[in-house]
Amino acid sequence: MAVETREEDAIRGVVERLTSAYEKTCTTEQVEAAVGTAHAAFSERPVRDFVPVLVERKARALLNEAQG
């Protein structure tokens, strides 16, 4: 249970960082959608330690791809 809470907190941090980083080009909803998509891509992975880092990288790639 604590692992899930830690991961949820880390994912919220990812949303906050990306919202700040992309505030001029993306809405909060777009950032949340990208993070949600990225997080879903790792849902079946048994080792959860690095999921937030991987989610942030994938979400950044998705946001950059959407911009152009």
N, CA, C and O atoms as CSV, one atom per row, in Angstrom:
chain,resi,resn,atom,element,x,y,z
A,1,MET,N,N,0.822,-1.199,0.000
A,1,MET,CA,C,0.000,0.000,0.000
A,1,MET,C,C,0.867,1.265,0.000
A,1,MET,O,O,0.564,2.230,-0.702
A,2,ALA,N,N,1.933,1.254,0.782
A,2,ALA,CA,C,2.800,2.430,0.851
A,2,ALA,C,C,3.476,2.697,-0.479
A,2,ALA,O,O,3.728,3.850,-0.830
A,3,VAL,N,N,3.775,1.630,-1.227
A,3,VAL,CA,C,4.405,1.796,-2.537
A,3,VAL,C,C,3.457,2.529,-3.476
A,3,VAL,O,O,3.877,3.419,-4.215
A,4,GLU,N,N,2.171,2.155,-3.449
A,4,GLU,CA,C,1.184,2.813,-4.297
A,4,GLU,C,C,1.063,4.292,-3.945
A,4,GLU,O,O,0.995,5.142,-4.833
A,5,THR,N,N,1.036,4.592,-2.666
A,5,THR,CA,C,0.923,5.984,-2.227
A,5,THR,C,C,2.148,6.781,-2.658
A,5,THR,O,O,2.022,7.914,-3.124
A,6,ARG,N,N,3.320,6.201,-2.506
A,6,ARG,CA,C,4.551,6.867,-2.923
A,6,ARG,C,C,4.535,7.125,-4.432
A,6,ARG,O,O,4.924,8.199,-4.892
A,7,GLU,N,N,4.083,6.134,-5.189
A,7,GLU,CA,C,4.028,6.299,-6.642
A,7,GLU,C,C,3.000,7.368,-7.018
A,7,GLU,O,O,3.260,8.194,-7.894
A,8,GLU,N,N,1.851,7.360,-6.373
A,8,GLU,CA,C,0.829,8.373,-6.648
A,8,GLU,C,C,1.360,9.776,-6.353
A,8,GLU,O,O,1.144,10.704,-7.132
A,9,ASP,N,N,2.052,9.924,-5.231
A,9,ASP,CA,C,2.647,11.220,-4.885
A,9,ASP,C,C,3.675,11.646,-5.941
A,9,ASP,O,O,3.727,12.811,-6.336
A,10,ALA,N,N,4.480,10.697,-6.384
A,10,ALA,CA,C,5.493,11.000,-7.390
A,10,ALA,C,C,4.848,11.393,-8.715
A,10,ALA,O,O,5.338,12.293,-9.399
A,11,ILE,N,N,3.762,10.732,-9.081
A,11,ILE,CA,C,3.068,11.057,-10.330
A,11,ILE,C,C,2.439,12.443,-10.237
A,11,ILE,O,O,2.445,13.191,-11.215
A,12,ARG,N,N,1.903,12.789,-9.082
A,12,ARG,CA,C,1.384,14.159,-8.893
A,12,ARG,C,C,2.503,15.178,-9.069
A,12,ARG,O,O,2.292,16.246,-9.645
A,13,GLY,N,N,3.689,14.848,-8.575
A,13,GLY,CA,C,4.852,15.718,-8.760
A,13,GLY,C,C,5.226,15.859,-10.223
A,13,GLY,O,O,5.616,16.939,-10.666
A,14,VAL,N,N,5.110,14.774,-10.976
A,14,VAL,CA,C,5.379,14.815,-12.416
A,14,VAL,C,C,4.401,15.769,-13.090
A,14,VAL,O,O,4.799,16.591,-13.915
A,15,VAL,N,N,3.127,15.663,-12.742
A,15,VAL,CA,C,2.114,16.554,-13.328
A,15,VAL,C,C,2.451,18.006,-13.001
A,15,VAL,O,O,2.377,18.868,-13.876
A,16,GLU,N,N,2.816,18.281,-11.771
A,16,GLU,CA,C,3.149,19.650,-11.375
A,16,GLU,C,C,4.359,20.174,-12.142
A,16,GLU,O,O,4.333,21.297,-12.645
A,17,ARG,N,N,5.416,19.372,-12.235
A,17,ARG,CA,C,6.615,19.809,-12.955
A,17,ARG,C,C,6.337,20.050,-14.433
A,17,ARG,O,O,6.789,21.043,-15.003
A,18,LEU,N,N,5.597,19.145,-15.047
A,18,LEU,CA,C,5.322,19.296,-16.478
A,18,LEU,C,C,4.335,20.431,-16.742
A,18,LEU,O,O,4.444,21.120,-17.756
A,19,THR,N,N,3.394,20.626,-15.859
A,19,THR,CA,C,2.465,21.751,-16.007
A,19,THR,C,C,3.241,23.056,-15.983
A,19,THR,O,O,2.975,23.960,-16.776
A,20,SER,N,N,4.193,23.152,-15.081
A,20,SER,CA,C,5.031,24.347,-14.998
A,20,SER,C,C,5.927,24.487,-16.230
A,20,SER,O,O,6.066,25.578,-16.783
A,21,ALA,N,N,6.526,23.388,-16.649
A,21,ALA,CA,C,7.455,23.424,-17.790
A,21,ALA,C,C,6.750,23.739,-19.107
A,21,ALA,O,O,7.342,24.355,-19.993
A,22,TYR,N,N,5.502,23.325,-19.240
A,22,TYR,CA,C,4.774,23.497,-20.499
A,22,TYR,C,C,3.633,24.513,-20.381
A,22,TYR,O,O,2.713,24.510,-21.199
A,23,GLU,N,N,3.691,25.374,-19.374
A,23,GLU,CA,C,2.586,26.301,-19.121
A,23,GLU,C,C,2.285,27.226,-20.296
A,23,GLU,O,O,1.147,27.673,-20.447
A,24,LYS,N,N,3.271,27.520,-21.123
A,24,LYS,CA,C,3.054,28.433,-22.249
A,24,LYS,C,C,2.484,27.733,-23.479
A,24,LYS,O,O,1.953,28.387,-24.376
A,25,THR,N,N,2.591,26.411,-23.524
A,25,THR,CA,C,2.192,25.702,-24.733
A,25,THR,C,C,1.115,24.644,-24.543
A,25,THR,O,O,0.488,24.219,-25.513
A,26,CYS,N,N,0.893,24.214,-23.308
A,26,CYS,CA,C,-0.082,23.148,-23.063
A,26,CYS,C,C,-0.966,23.502,-21.871
A,26,CYS,O,O,-0.538,24.179,-20.936
A,27,THR,N,N,-2.194,23.034,-21.928
A,27,THR,CA,C,-3.102,23.221,-20.795
A,27,THR,C,C,-2.809,22.153,-19.742
A,27,THR,O,O,-2.146,21.153,-20.019
A,28,THR,N,N,-3.306,22.382,-18.550
A,28,THR,CA,C,-3.156,21.399,-17.485
A,28,THR,C,C,-3.794,20.079,-17.895
A,28,THR,O,O,-3.266,19.008,-17.594
A,29,GLU,N,N,-4.917,20.156,-18.575
A,29,GLU,CA,C,-5.607,18.950,-19.028
A,29,GLU,C,C,-4.760,18.156,-20.015
A,29,GLU,O,O,-4.749,16.926,-19.974
A,30,GLN,N,N,-4.058,18.846,-20.894
A,30,GLN,CA,C,-3.183,18.155,-21.843
A,30,GLN,C,C,-2.036,17.457,-21.124
A,30,GLN,O,O,-1.671,16.332,-21.465
A,31,VAL,N,N,-1.475,18.125,-20.138
A,31,VAL,CA,C,-0.387,17.533,-19.358
A,31,VAL,C,C,-0.908,16.317,-18.595
A,31,VAL,O,O,-0.271,15.264,-18.592
A,32,GLU,N,N,-2.055,16.460,-17.954
A,32,GLU,CA,C,-2.623,15.340,-17.201
A,32,GLU,C,C,-2.921,14.161,-18.121
A,32,GLU,O,O,-2.704,13.010,-17.742
A,33,ALA,N,N,-3.411,14.434,-19.313
A,33,ALA,CA,C,-3.692,13.366,-20.270
A,33,ALA,C,C,-2.407,12.663,-20.700
A,33,ALA,O,O,-2.374,11.436,-20.791
A,34,ALA,N,N,-1.362,13.419,-20.961
A,34,ALA,CA,C,-0.081,12.828,-21.363
A,34,ALA,C,C,0.493,11.969,-20.241
A,34,ALA,O,O,0.991,10.870,-20.485
A,35,VAL,N,N,0.421,12.469,-19.025
A,35,VAL,CA,C,0.920,11.705,-17.875
A,35,VAL,C,C,0.072,10.448,-17.679
A,35,VAL,O,O,0.610,9.380,-17.387
A,36,GLY,N,N,-1.230,10.566,-17.835
A,36,GLY,CA,C,-2.107,9.403,-17.703
A,36,GLY,C,C,-1.803,8.340,-18.748
A,36,GLY,O,O,-1.765,7.149,-18.439
A,37,THR,N,N,-1.587,8.772,-19.978
A,37,THR,CA,C,-1.237,7.846,-21.051
A,37,THR,C,C,0.096,7.170,-20.767
A,37,THR,O,O,0.241,5.956,-20.916
A,38,ALA,N,N,1.061,7.975,-20.359
A,38,ALA,CA,C,2.389,7.430,-20.057
A,38,ALA,C,C,2.319,6.462,-18.881
A,38,ALA,O,O,2.937,5.398,-18.917
A,39,HIS,N,N,1.578,6.820,-17.848
A,39,HIS,CA,C,1.471,5.969,-16.660
A,39,HIS,C,C,0.799,4.646,-17.015
A,39,HIS,O,O,1.206,3.595,-16.521
A,40,ALA,N,N,-0.206,4.687,-17.849
A,40,ALA,CA,C,-0.904,3.468,-18.256
A,40,ALA,C,C,0.026,2.512,-19.000
A,40,ALA,O,O,-0.137,1.295,-18.921
A,41,ALA,N,N,0.987,3.058,-19.712
A,41,ALA,CA,C,1.923,2.224,-20.470
A,41,ALA,C,C,2.793,1.359,-19.553
A,41,ALA,O,O,3.358,0.360,-19.997
A,42,PHE,N,N,2.899,1.732,-18.301
A,42,PHE,CA,C,3.729,0.991,-17.355
A,42,PHE,C,C,2.901,0.251,-16.304
A,42,PHE,O,O,3.448,-0.203,-15.299
A,43,SER,N,N,1.610,0.126,-16.520
A,43,SER,CA,C,0.726,-0.455,-15.506
A,43,SER,C,C,1.013,-1.918,-15.202
A,43,SER,O,O,0.770,-2.373,-14.084
A,44,GLU,N,N,1.516,-2.644,-16.156
A,44,GLU,CA,C,1.774,-4.072,-15.951
A,44,GLU,C,C,3.200,-4.378,-15.513
A,44,GLU,O,O,3.556,-5.546,-15.363
A,45,ARG,N,N,4.001,-3.382,-15.310
A,45,ARG,CA,C,5.397,-3.600,-14.915
A,45,ARG,C,C,5.460,-3.965,-13.435
A,45,ARG,O,O,4.909,-3.249,-12.600
A,46,PRO,N,N,6.123,-5.067,-13.102
A,46,PRO,CA,C,6.155,-5.489,-11.701
A,46,PRO,C,C,7.056,-4.622,-10.810
A,46,PRO,O,O,6.755,-4.437,-9.631
A,47,VAL,N,N,8.132,-4.101,-11.345
A,47,VAL,CA,C,9.034,-3.255,-10.562
A,47,VAL,C,C,8.572,-1.814,-10.729
A,47,VAL,O,O,8.555,-1.285,-11.840
A,48,ARG,N,N,8.200,-1.187,-9.627
A,48,ARG,CA,C,7.563,0.133,-9.670
A,48,ARG,C,C,8.513,1.279,-9.325
A,48,ARG,O,O,8.136,2.443,-9.459
A,49,ASP,N,N,9.725,0.981,-8.889
A,49,ASP,CA,C,10.642,2.001,-8.382
A,49,ASP,C,C,10.922,3.130,-9.370
A,49,ASP,O,O,11.019,4.291,-8.974
A,50,PHE,N,N,11.050,2.798,-10.635
A,50,PHE,CA,C,11.445,3.799,-11.623
A,50,PHE,C,C,10.289,4.289,-12.484
A,50,PHE,O,O,10.492,5.070,-13.413
A,51,VAL,N,N,9.087,3.836,-12.181
A,51,VAL,CA,C,7.931,4.209,-12.996
A,51,VAL,C,C,7.746,5.723,-13.085
A,51,VAL,O,O,7.539,6.223,-14.190
A,52,PRO,N,N,7.807,6.479,-11.994
A,52,PRO,CA,C,7.619,7.932,-12.128
A,52,PRO,C,C,8.631,8.598,-13.077
A,52,PRO,O,O,8.272,9.500,-13.834
A,53,VAL,N,N,9.878,8.157,-13.033
A,53,VAL,CA,C,10.903,8.717,-13.922
A,53,VAL,C,C,10.569,8.375,-15.372
A,53,VAL,O,O,10.662,9.227,-16.256
A,54,LEU,N,N,10.186,7.142,-15.604
A,54,LEU,CA,C,9.847,6.707,-16.959
A,54,LEU,C,C,8.584,7.401,-17.459
A,54,LEU,O,O,8.486,7.755,-18.633
A,55,VAL,N,N,7.631,7.591,-16.570
A,55,VAL,CA,C,6.401,8.301,-16.930
A,55,VAL,C,C,6.719,9.733,-17.336
A,55,VAL,O,O,6.193,10.228,-18.333
A,56,GLU,N,N,7.575,10.398,-16.570
A,56,GLU,CA,C,7.921,11.780,-16.899
A,56,GLU,C,C,8.593,11.871,-18.267
A,56,GLU,O,O,8.275,12.760,-19.057
A,57,ARG,N,N,9.504,10.971,-18.544
A,57,ARG,CA,C,10.179,10.976,-19.849
A,57,ARG,C,C,9.195,10.740,-20.988
A,57,ARG,O,O,9.226,11.437,-22.002
A,58,LYS,N,N,8.326,9.755,-20.814
A,58,LYS,CA,C,7.360,9.431,-21.867
A,58,LYS,C,C,6.361,10.568,-22.048
A,58,LYS,O,O,6.012,10.909,-23.178
A,59,ALA,N,N,5.900,11.155,-20.954
A,59,ALA,CA,C,4.950,12.267,-21.047
A,59,ALA,C,C,5.587,13.473,-21.741
A,59,ALA,O,O,4.937,14.125,-22.559
A,60,ARG,N,N,6.842,13.775,-21.429
A,60,ARG,CA,C,7.541,14.861,-22.109
A,60,ARG,C,C,7.607,14.596,-23.604
A,60,ARG,O,O,7.378,15.500,-24.408
A,61,ALA,N,N,7.918,13.368,-23.980
A,61,ALA,CA,C,7.988,13.003,-25.395
A,61,ALA,C,C,6.623,13.180,-26.062
A,61,ALA,O,O,6.536,13.684,-27.181
A,62,LEU,N,N,5.564,12.765,-25.375
A,62,LEU,CA,C,4.218,12.928,-25.928
A,62,LEU,C,C,3.854,14.398,-26.107
A,62,LEU,O,O,3.287,14.785,-27.128
A,63,LEU,N,N,4.186,15.215,-25.103
A,63,LEU,CA,C,3.880,16.645,-25.181
A,63,LEU,C,C,4.693,17.320,-26.281
A,63,LEU,O,O,4.168,18.155,-27.017
A,64,ASN,N,N,5.957,16.966,-26.398
A,64,ASN,CA,C,6.793,17.538,-27.451
A,64,ASN,C,C,6.302,17.120,-28.839
A,64,ASN,O,O,6.308,17.918,-29.776
A,65,GLU,N,N,5.887,15.881,-28.955
A,65,GLU,CA,C,5.364,15.363,-30.221
A,65,GLU,C,C,4.070,16.097,-30.605
A,65,GLU,O,O,3.856,16.404,-31.777
A,66,ALA,N,N,3.225,16.371,-29.633
A,66,ALA,CA,C,1.969,17.065,-29.901
A,66,ALA,C,C,2.193,18.516,-30.326
A,66,ALA,O,O,1.381,19.092,-31.049
A,67,GLN,N,N,3.288,19.091,-29.874
A,67,GLN,CA,C,3.586,20.478,-30.229
A,67,GLN,C,C,4.117,20.594,-31.639
A,67,GLN,O,O,4.036,21.650,-32.266
A,68,GLY,N,N,4.652,19.514,-32.123
A,68,GLY,CA,C,5.052,19.709,-33.420
A,68,GLY,C,C,6.033,19.189,-34.244
A,68,GLY,O,O,6.139,19.587,-35.405
